[in-house]
Amino acid sequence: MFLDVHTHNPSGDPDILAIENRHSGFGAPVASRYVSAGLHPWYVRADTLSDDLQLLRRYAARPEVVAIGECGLDKLTATDWDIQCQAFERQIALAGELRKPLVIHCVKAFQECLQFLKETRVPVIFHGTNNRLSVIRPVIDAGYFLSFGKALLQSNAAIVEAFRAVPPDQLLLETDDTGGDIREIYKTASQLRNIPEKEIALQLESNFGNVFKQ
């Protein structure tokens, strides 16, 4: 079984267990068995935040919703910073209330994200990791999970160094919005770690079980 912990383009392949992400249209039919749902920092708005949080709260209580997010902070988006922080803080609280993991979107805001997450007691996944080791070291040290995807295919030495430094029990893989095949990510990950693909598959299965304990 191949595990894709964060995708916007779920596969119908029975050998792939994917978690489909939703940032709107909560409650609409989905193709996947499992879903993550959250208010993405690109799209949160002050005039709709309260209503959007109520919709998310109702949807997130459903059993097929296994994680809250992606949510987080992004310093490159035009979204008002204070609104991003409000939305993030409320979703952290919701995840704690529902005891569901958090999927984090973080762009140039690692220090701030980690500060908000300081008191959380649910598993945390920083998705779409494509940063150098010095940037993600505090995430590793906090014991959070890091999910890698298309960045592994780009032969970027700094990202490869960061990927190799992540402890095996904090590692996950994803396809995000690429429409790519998670098998390709698995194959590249095993090559970069210089371990058999079966070994990385077993480790990811264990990690997945530790995050999504449903």
C-alpha positions in Angstrom: 0.0 0.0 0.0 1.3 3.4 -1.0 0.4 6.2 1.4 -0.2 9.8 0.1 -0.8 11.9 3.1 -1.8 15.1 1.3 -3.2 15.4 -2.2 -5.5 17.6 -4.2 -5.8 15.0 -7.0 -6.8 11.7 -5.4 -6.2 8.5 -7.3 -8.7 5.7 -7.8 -5.9 3.2 -7.6 -6.7 0.6 -4.9 -3.0 0.3 -4.0 -2.9 4.0 -3.0 -4.4 5.2 0.3 -4.7 9.0 -0.2 -5.9 11.7 2.1 -7.7 14.3 -0.1 -7.5 17.9 1.0 -10.4 20.2 1.1 -10.2 24.0 1.7 -13.8 24.7 0.7 -16.9 23.0 -0.3 -17.1 21.2 3.0 -19.5 18.3 2.8 -19.4 17.9 -1.0 -18.8 14.4 -2.2 -15.1 13.3 -2.4 -13.4 10.6 -4.3 -11.2 9.5 -1.4 -11.9 7.3 1.7 -10.2 9.9 3.9 -10.1 13.7 3.9 -8.3 16.5 5.5 -10.2 19.8 5.8 -9.1 23.2 6.8 -9.0 27.0 6.0 -6.0 27.6 3.9 -4.2 30.9 4.7 -4.5 31.9 1.0 -8.2 32.0 1.2 -9.3 33.1 4.7 -11.2 36.4 4.8 -12.2 38.5 7.7 -15.8 38.9 6.6 -16.4 35.2 6.2 -14.0 33.7 8.8 -16.6 33.1 11.5 -19.1 31.4 9.1 -16.3 29.4 7.5 -15.1 28.2 10.9 -18.6 27.0 11.8 -18.8 25.1 8.5 -15.4 23.5 9.1 -16.3 22.6 12.6 -19.4 20.7 11.5 -17.6 18.9 8.7 -14.5 18.1 10.6 -16.5 16.1 13.2 -17.3 13.5 10.5 -15.3 10.2 10.7 -13.9 10.5 7.2 -12.2 13.7 8.1 -9.0 12.5 9.6 -7.0 15.7 9.9 -7.5 19.5 10.2 -5.7 21.5 7.5 -4.0 22.4 5.6 -3.9 25.5 7.8 -1.0 27.7 8.8 0.8 30.9 8.0 2.2 32.3 4.7 4.2 35.5 4.5 4.1 35.6 0.7 0.3 35.6 0.4 -1.7 38.8 0.3 -4.0 37.6 3.0 -4.0 39.9 6.1 -1.5 38.5 8.7 -3.8 39.0 11.7 -6.6 37.1 9.9 -4.2 34.3 9.1 -3.2 34.1 12.8 -6.8 34.1 14.0 -7.8 31.3 11.6 -4.7 29.3 12.5 -5.2 29.6 16.2 -8.9 28.6 15.9 -8.0 25.5 13.8 -5.3 24.4 16.3 -7.9 24.6 19.0 -10.4 22.6 16.9 -7.9 19.9 16.2 -7.2 19.6 19.9 -10.9 19.5 20.7 -11.5 16.7 18.1 -8.2 15.0 18.7 -7.3 15.0 15.1 -3.9 15.7 13.5 -2.9 19.1 12.0 -1.6 19.5 8.5 0.5 22.7 8.3 1.1 25.0 5.4 4.1 27.2 6.3 5.9 29.7 4.1 8.6 31.8 5.6 6.9 31.6 9.0 8.4 28.7 10.8 9.2 30.5 14.0 5.6 31.9 14.2 4.0 28.5 13.3 6.0 26.7 15.9 5.1 29.3 18.5 1.4 28.8 17.8 1.8 25.0 18.0 3.7 25.1 21.2 0.9 23.8 23.4 -0.8 21.4 20.9 -1.0 17.8 21.9 -2.1 16.3 18.6 0.3 15.0 15.8 1.5 17.7 13.5 2.5 17.4 9.8 4.4 20.1 8.0 3.5 19.3 4.5 5.2 20.2 1.2 8.6 20.4 2.8 11.1 22.0 0.4 13.5 23.9 2.7 17.1 23.6 3.7 18.0 21.8 6.9 18.7 24.9 9.0 15.1 26.0 8.4 13.4 22.8 9.3 15.7 21.8 12.1 13.4 23.4 14.7 10.5 21.4 13.3 12.5 18.2 13.6 13.5 19.1 17.1 9.9 19.7 18.1 9.1 16.1 17.1 6.7 17.0 14.3 6.3 15.1 11.1 7.6 16.4 7.7 6.0 15.4 4.5 8.0 15.6 1.2 6.7 15.5 -2.3 7.7 16.9 -5.7 10.7 18.7 -4.2 12.5 15.4 -4.0 12.4 15.1 -7.8 14.2 18.3 -8.4 17.8 17.2 -7.5 18.2 20.2 -5.2 21.2 19.5 -2.9 19.9 21.5 0.0 16.5 19.8 0.0 18.2 16.4 -0.4 20.4 17.1 2.6 17.3 18.2 4.6 15.4 15.1 3.6 18.2 12.8 4.6 18.4 14.5 8.0 14.8 13.9 9.0 14.6 10.9 11.4 12.8 8.0 9.7 10.0 8.0 12.3 9.1 11.6 11.4 8.9 11.2 7.7 5.9 11.1 5.3 5.3 11.5 1.6 2.7 13.3 -0.6 1.8 14.4 -4.1 0.1 17.7 -3.0 -1.4 19.4 -6.1 1.0 18.0 -8.7 -1.2 15.2 -10.1 1.9 13.0 -9.9 2.2 9.4 -8.9 3.1 8.7 -5.3 5.0 5.7 -6.5 7.5 7.9 -8.1 8.0 9.8 -4.8 8.5 6.5 -3.0 11.1 5.4 -5.5 13.0 8.6 -5.3 12.8 8.7 -1.5 14.3 5.2 -1.2 17.1 6.1 -3.7 18.0 9.3 -1.8 18.1 7.4 1.5 19.9 4.5 -0.1 17.6 1.9 1.4 15.2 -0.6 -0.2 11.8 0.7 -1.2 10.2 -1.9 0.9 12.0 -0.6 4.0 10.8 2.9 3.5 7.3 1.7 2.8 7.2 -0.2 6.1 8.5 2.9 7.9 5.9 5.1 6.3 3.2 2.7 7.2 4.3 2.8 10.8 4.5 6.6 10.8 1.1 6.9 9.2 -0.4 4.7 11.9 1.2 6.9 14.6 -0.4 10.0 13.1 -3.8 8.7 12.1 -4.8 6.5 15.0 -8.4 5.9 13.9 
